[in-house]
Amino acid sequence: MSENKEHALHIVSPRIYVIIFALLLVGTAITIWASYVDLGVLNPIIALGIACSKATLVVLFFMHVKYATKLTKLTIFAGLFLFMALVGMTLSDYISRAWGSW
């Protein structure tokens, strides 16, 4: 029988899961620490950066996207692109309103 390379299973060692879990705990600690530091307008930017990096780790390793097929990766990218387009359109509408001119 010929083995289909695209559908071959990839086994992740428990060591990788422990490392990713430790990185997520460190990210959580950094998030808590950053919440007590006053950085002005940079606070939400830093918080979103930390959250995006933690979400990327979860998607890549715990959801096995790193070892998935190209079609799965394309589907994830398309979903993120659509989400960013919708957020961008919402923010452009929000910014373009004439606040306080009524």
Order of alpha helices (4+ residues) and beta strands (2+ residues): alpha-alpha-alpha
